[in-house]
Amino acid sequence: MTKLSNTNLIVGTSLDMTTFQGSHECPSGRFAVVAARFNQTVVDQLLRGTFEALRSLGVNDSEIDVAYVPGCFEIPLIAARFAESRRYTAVICLGAVIRGETDHYDYVCRAVTDGVAKAGIDSGIPVIFGILTCDTLEQAMRRAGPKSSNKGYDSALAAVEMVNLLRKLPQKG
């Protein structure tokens, strides 16, 4: 928690407020990862980035569980189950949906987006959307590239930050 006094955040406005911000300090607890097998070449790179980030922050491999699902459409069910179990501090969802010639892309993207968001909101546990929605395989591979451009890496950082932020916020009720 940070106290900002008389900070000119909005032009012409003086504010006195408390702000909350997460950090990348290694939190206690376990992490779950849900990874789609469809477009596995891309997802394996995302998973590599996720593990690299978590390890760099001090999370041990023994504190990470991975569940593989057939495709992105199946991710929300498993993410919700992990989150509802209360065994995990965060759930990281990894997959790649690549546009094809039919409307299938739109239906899968909508379902997985809504489902992942619902899993987090319903459980109160960070459920992170590390699912690529790309027009081409080449776009997906760029987003699953080296550390600085790997969205799996970014998703792991977001998970840790959200865990730490939620621990700073006032509790329900």
Secondary structure, DSSP 8 states (H G I E B T S, - for coil): -EEEEEEEEETTEEEEEEE-----S--SSEEEEEEESTTHHHHHHHHHHHHHHHHHTT--GGGEEEEEESSGGGHHHHHHHHHHHT-EEEEEEEEEEE--SSTHHHHHHHHHHHHHHHHHHHHSS-EEEEEEEESSHHHHHHHBSSGGGBHHHHHHHHHHHHHHHHHHS----
